[in-house]
Every structure is written in structure tokens, then in C-alpha cells.
Amino acid sequence: MSSTVLAVFVPTFVAVSVTPGMCMTLSMTLGMTIGVRRTLWMMAGELIGVGLVAGASVVGVAAIMLQYPMLFLALKYLGGLYLCYLGVQMWMAKGKMAIDFESGFSGKMSAPQLALQGFVTAVANPKGWAFFIALLPPFIDQQRPLPGQLSLLLGIILCIEFISLVLYASGGRTLNHLLQKSDNVRLLNRIAGTLMFAVGVWLAVD
């Protein structure tokens, strides 16, 4: 893959990745409530999902899946409803992710739950599949072996996506510190809950 192609691909995907979306909003929300370190579990699941979607888009699987949107519906609705449920729990200062009023710390949500949350959010978005179908094939040279090119593009995509997720989670963590300093934990729970609920609705109806 030539340096010219990479010089176009990298800034293109940076612009796409840093744009607020479902995954970035989720990362900010979790960073706000459970901290950047524990949000890394969600990021791991999200990156696996993004890698799966991007790889499938290049080899043509996504084109088949998009012809059968019913394959997405169950995953979309279940994932969206679960995120909405978490949002309501957080808004009411209940559940595993809400911040406790006395201790100032959030409850424990297991690493597999966080990873699954990120994975479902990434994979259950038909627009993500459509985007990668449109974006990646033009950067593939048909005259060269596919595995090497795909590995390089996926590596770049996942690195950029990870940096963007960390930036959003760090922004949420900063908001957490600001609001906790003013003893406004209730407001923090409600902001995080509202964002989580919005991501759930977004995922279900997108």
C-alpha cells in the first residue's frame, strides 16, 4: 500500500472517528461514571466489533448482511433496550453503574458486561456496516494480496478508534471531577443516565 493512499486514508478516518457517535457517547458516559480505566473493557469489545465489521466489509460479507436487515433487528432492539434500562437506572441513582451519593464511586459492572456492551453497540449499527463498505474498498489494491493490506488498514482503524474512545472517556472523567467537587452527584447520575438512554434509543431506531 502506497504512502499516498495512506496519506488520504488516515486523515479521512480520523475525521470520521472523532465525530460524536454512539460509541463515542457511550465511552464518554462510562468515563463519567466508572472511570477511564474500567471503560477500557467496553473499548475492547467495541474495537473487536469495529474490526469485525471493517474486515467483513472488505471481504463482502457485509453486503450480504445489509440485504437481510432482519438479521440486525433482534440485536439492535435488545442492545438498545438494555442501554435504555441502564440509563433509567443511572438516572434514578440505582444499578451497577450509578455513582453512590455517599462514597462518590460507581457500582461494579463486570468486565464481560462492559465488553459485550461495546461489542453490541459497534456491531448492531447498520450505518457502521454501510460506512465501511463505502470507505474501505476504494483503498484496496486488487493487484496486491488482500491479507497484508487489510491487516494494515485494520491496524490503523483500531489505533485511531482507540485514541478517540480514550479522549471521549477522559472528557467524561473530567466532567465527573468537576461535578463531584460541587457535590452535585445527583446531576452527574442524571446526565450520564440521559446520555446512556439516548445511546440506547439511537441504537434501536438508527
Secondary structure, DSSP 4 states (H G I P E B T S, - for coil): --HHHHHHHHHHHHHHHHS--HHHHHHHHHHHHT-HHHHHHHHHHHHHHHHHHHHHHHHTHHHHHHT-THHHHHHHHHHHHHHHHHHHHHHTT-SSSSBPTTT--BPP--HHHHHHHHHHHHHT-HHHHHHHHHHSGGG--TTS-HHHHHHHHHHHHHHHHHHHHHHHHHHHHHHHHHHHHTT-HHHHHHHHHHHHHHHHHHHHH-
